[in-house]
Amino acid sequence: MTPSAALAVRLGIVALLTVLVQISAVSQVSLLGVSADLSPLVVASVGLLCGSVPGAVMGFFVGLFADTALLQTLGVSSLVLLLVGYWAGRLRELRDPAHALTPLAVGAAATAAASIGFSLVQFLLGVDAPVSLLLLRDILVTILVNAALAMPVYALVRRALLPALPEDPRRRRRRAYVTGGLSPISRA
């Protein structure tokens, strides 16, 4: 099996497990009046680990699986999560974030973008739902809850994808100089 096919299989399994765990377990637990949303966290983690195109594809399929399983309007979650995965991947490609707290910040931003984007698209589609300060409170609390879960989710996704991830050309090991202890600059 080629490395890209192995990565595609692992991404498919992670996407399916994300939606199943979200619907069957995580959505049943309420913390501060809201339940955590694993979808933007997993999609942002894939974007950070694999890049913009795999992040966008992962976002599309996780959104499609979730919309299909919950019998929601098809494509709303796919569109929002596609953008979340793409921008997390672009962050990786443009800035190469190496700080240990990057998954925390990206997870909070992904949750904010997904929650606000989903609410906005639903509002534009004409879904009858009350818009009040309670919605803003729920979005803020969801961002806080997901920020607390961002690091463990990133670690799990990284562990699941690590054997299939390609070698990153930007992170090569430095060659040790064997010049008798002198640096190449002072050899002249």
C-alpha positions in Angstrom: 0.0 0.0 0.0 1.4 3.4 -0.9 1.9 6.0 1.8 -0.8 8.2 0.5 -3.3 5.4 0.4 -2.4 4.4 4.0 -2.9 8.0 5.0 -6.3 8.1 3.2 -7.4 4.9 5.0 -6.3 6.3 8.4 -8.1 9.6 7.7 -11.3 7.8 6.8 -11.2 5.7 9.9 -10.6 8.8 12.1 -13.4 10.6 10.4 -15.9 7.8 10.9 -14.8 7.3 14.5 -15.1 11.1 15.2 -18.7 11.2 14.1 -19.6 8.0 15.9 -18.0 9.1 19.2 -19.5 12.6 18.9 -23.0 11.3 18.3 -23.1 8.4 20.7 -21.0 9.6 23.6 -19.8 13.2 23.7 -23.1 14.8 22.8 -24.8 13.0 25.7 -22.5 14.7 28.3 -23.4 18.3 29.1 -20.8 20.6 30.7 -21.9 24.1 31.8 -25.0 23.6 29.7 -23.3 22.7 26.4 -21.7 19.6 25.0 -18.3 19.5 23.4 -17.9 19.4 19.6 -15.1 17.1 18.5 -15.5 17.8 14.8 -13.7 21.1 14.5 -11.0 19.9 16.8 -10.3 16.8 14.8 -10.5 18.6 11.5 -8.1 21.3 12.7 -5.7 18.7 14.0 -5.6 17.0 10.6 -5.0 20.3 9.0 -2.1 21.1 11.3 -0.6 17.6 10.8 -1.2 17.0 7.1 -1.7 20.3 5.3 -4.5 22.3 3.7 -5.8 19.8 1.1 -6.1 16.8 3.5 -7.6 19.1 6.2 -10.2 20.4 3.7 -11.1 16.9 2.5 -11.3 15.7 6.1 -13.6 18.6 7.0 -15.8 17.9 4.1 -16.2 14.2 4.9 -16.6 14.7 8.7 -19.3 17.3 8.0 -21.0 15.1 5.4 -21.0 12.1 7.9 -22.4 14.3 10.7 -25.1 15.8 8.5 -26.1 12.4 7.2 -26.2 10.8 10.6 -28.1 13.6 12.3 -30.5 14.1 9.3 -29.6 17.8 9.1 -29.4 20.0 6.0 -26.7 18.3 3.9 -23.7 20.4 3.2 -23.9 23.0 6.0 -21.4 21.3 8.3 -19.4 20.1 5.3 -18.9 23.7 4.1 -18.0 25.1 7.5 -15.6 22.3 8.4 -14.0 22.3 5.0 -13.0 25.9 5.6 -11.8 25.1 9.1 -9.6 22.3 7.8 -8.3 24.3 4.9 -7.2 27.3 7.1 -5.6 25.1 9.8 -3.6 23.5 7.0 -2.7 26.8 5.5 -1.4 27.9 8.9 0.9 24.8 8.9 2.1 25.5 5.4 2.7 29.2 5.8 3.9 29.6 9.3 5.1 26.1 10.5 3.8 26.5 14.0 6.1 24.6 16.3 5.0 26.0 19.7 3.5 23.4 22.0 0.3 25.4 22.6 -0.5 25.8 18.9 -3.1 23.1 19.0 -4.9 24.9 21.9 -5.1 28.2 20.0 -6.0 26.6 16.7 -8.6 24.4 18.4 -10.3 27.4 20.0 -10.2 29.3 16.8 -11.6 26.4 14.8 -14.4 25.9 17.3 -15.2 29.6 17.1 -15.2 29.6 13.3 -17.3 26.4 13.2 -19.9 27.6 15.7 -20.3 31.0 14.2 -20.2 29.8 10.7 -22.8 27.1 11.3 -25.1 29.5 13.1 -24.6 32.1 10.3 -25.3 29.6 7.5 -28.4 28.2 9.3 -29.7 31.7 9.7 -29.1 32.5 6.1 -30.9 29.4 5.0 -34.0 30.5 7.0 -34.0 27.9 9.8 -36.4 29.1 12.4 -34.3 29.4 15.6 -34.3 32.1 18.2 -31.3 34.4 18.0 -30.5 35.9 21.4 -27.7 36.4 23.9 -28.2 32.8 25.0 -26.8 31.7 21.6 -23.7 33.9 22.2 -23.2 32.4 25.7 -23.5 28.9 24.3 -20.9 29.6 21.6 -18.5 31.1 24.1 -18.9 28.2 26.6 -18.4 25.7 23.7 -15.2 27.5 22.7 -13.9 27.2 26.3 -14.9 23.5 26.7 -13.3 22.7 23.3 -10.2 24.6 24.2 -9.8 22.4 27.2 -10.1 19.3 25.0 -7.9 20.6 22.1 -4.6 19.2 23.4 -5.8 15.6 24.1 -7.7 15.4 20.8 -4.6 16.7 18.9 -2.5 14.1 20.6 -4.9 11.3 19.7 -5.2 12.3 16.1 -1.4 12.7 15.9 -0.9 9.2 17.3 -3.4 7.7 14.9 -1.9 9.4 11.8 1.8 9.4 12.7 2.8 6.0 11.1 1.3 7.2 7.8 2.5 10.8 7.8 5.2 11.6 5.2 8.6 12.9 6.3 8.5 16.7 6.7 11.3 18.2 4.6 11.5 21.3 6.8 12.5 19.2 9.9 15.7 17.6 8.9 18.3 16.6 11.4 21.4 18.7 11.5 24.6 17.0 10.4 27.3 16.8 12.9 30.5 18.3 11.7 33.5 16.0 12.0 36.3 18.5 11.6 38.2 17.9 14.8 36.1 20.2 16.9 36.5 23.2 14.7 33.6 24.8 13.0 33.7 25.1 9.2 33.8 28.9 9.5 37.1 29.0 11.4 38.9 26.4 9.3 40.5 29.0 7.0 
